[in-house]
Amino acid sequence: MPELPEVETIKNTLKRFVINKTIEKVSVYWPNIIKLPDDIEQFKFLLQKQMINDVHRKGKFLLFELDDYILVSHLRMEGKYHVFQKTEPIKKHTHVVFSFTNGQELRYNDVRKFGTMHLIPKGQEFKRKPLNQLGPDPFDEQFTFAYFYEKLQKTSRFIKAALLDQTIVAGLGNIYVDETLFKARVHPMKRAHQLTADEIKRIQQAAIAVLKEAIKLGGTTVRSYVNSQGDMGMFQQRLFVYGKEGQACHTCGTEIEKMKVAGRGTHICPICQKQD
């Protein structure tokens, strides 16, 4: 699943292709992707003649800023956006097509069909689902130490589970939680409310540092989210623990282990991240 750095990379790439493009019509081939409005014909009608003025990101969500609406898109497991000329054949698993007046199309492709789209009147996007349920982005001013400390003190869940909770902090997923906890030298099965202030501060700083580096390198899983962009995220070359089970820790040489925490595959160094 694309996490914050991948969605940020997708956002930055899309901005080069879709800003100032006007939607002529919309075709929906898999209606279940459209969550709001309930009426697919209304969804298509409301988008006609709307210009894409900007593309933003909140957590793992893409926000297409239109004249009168915000289109909130979640890619889930396999969602991808590509820009094509209208004359190019539509590929298998293409479920939503935004046709522009300039002869190009923005096409949403999703093998698993798990992605979602919500069309919300501008100004209401953070008052309604799904964005109103999100915690602050790690780069938001609201993601202060005081906020983070208070949230973690209120839950007895494993810190891994707490970091995956999008209502606490938005954008972190399995890859970057594992990398964050390794960098912070915290075991993923430590109870959140039992963490010291120093440990929480290390986690906060590590999360921001890991995400910034991943964004700089284009993420870990991005390959071709926009047509003609053959770029691949390079952060996988900087991973310390995720997917490294059986390999030597870069810091101490101990073999990286894999376990299940909060139902998710979790990678740790048993020496660098000792469990008290």
Phi, psi and omega in degrees: 000130176300132177255189187310310182297323179292318180293324176297319178295317177299315179303310183296325178289315180300323182302329181286342187249334190242347181295138181071015174266138181259133181280123178272316177202165180232135175244131180241119182255347175223092188300335184297342178291329182276114182260334180208129358288168181292329182273114182297322179296324177292320176305312181293319182294315183295333182277346180296134178070009176276134177265142173276110183269335180192167175229127181240176176222140170226113185060239179261009183262141169266138179238110176272114180274113180257184179299313187239353187223163168244123175266112182263119185238129175244126186279342183052231188280314192230009184294139180216147174249140176224147174251128181229164164283148181301334184284345182282139182300145177280127184279161176301147179072015172273121190246335177221133180233124176257108182270126181264160181289347182269007178093002177257167178222140169261119185244134178259121183244134185207102184300318184270349177063032181266346184296161180225153174224132175236126176257115189234137177305137183302135182099343180253359189298329181264004177257353185231162175297145005266350188287334182288351180264355185274145169282182180293151171293149179301338181264359180285152176298332182289344181276066180272166176298319181299316178298311185296316180300314181298317181297317183288330178291341184267000181230138178263008178292163172301148180299328177301312181295321181295321181288334177280347181285111185290346176280344177269307175215132187267133170116336181282136175233193189300315182300306189282339172291315178301315181293322179296313182293326175296312181297327180275353180062044181237133179287137183294343181263011172289139178288134186302318184286351178262359179291144176282164177300322180295318179296318180295320178296319179296320179296315180300312181294321180294318180301313181295316181295315181297315181294320179298317179294320179296319178297317179302327183263008176083016179083189184252327189244358183289132177233302183210062184287341177232135183307140179077357176260098183272022185286145177240134176301136186254003183294340179300339178281351181249004180292137180262323183232323186298125180072012185252017183305136181088348179265162182282137175298134180295337185270313186239351178088355179289149182291130178291135181250154175239137180216176175257125175226127181055034178077006183242143173300129188227135185245133182217161164259118185292345178266311181290337182236062183293141177266122182295000000 
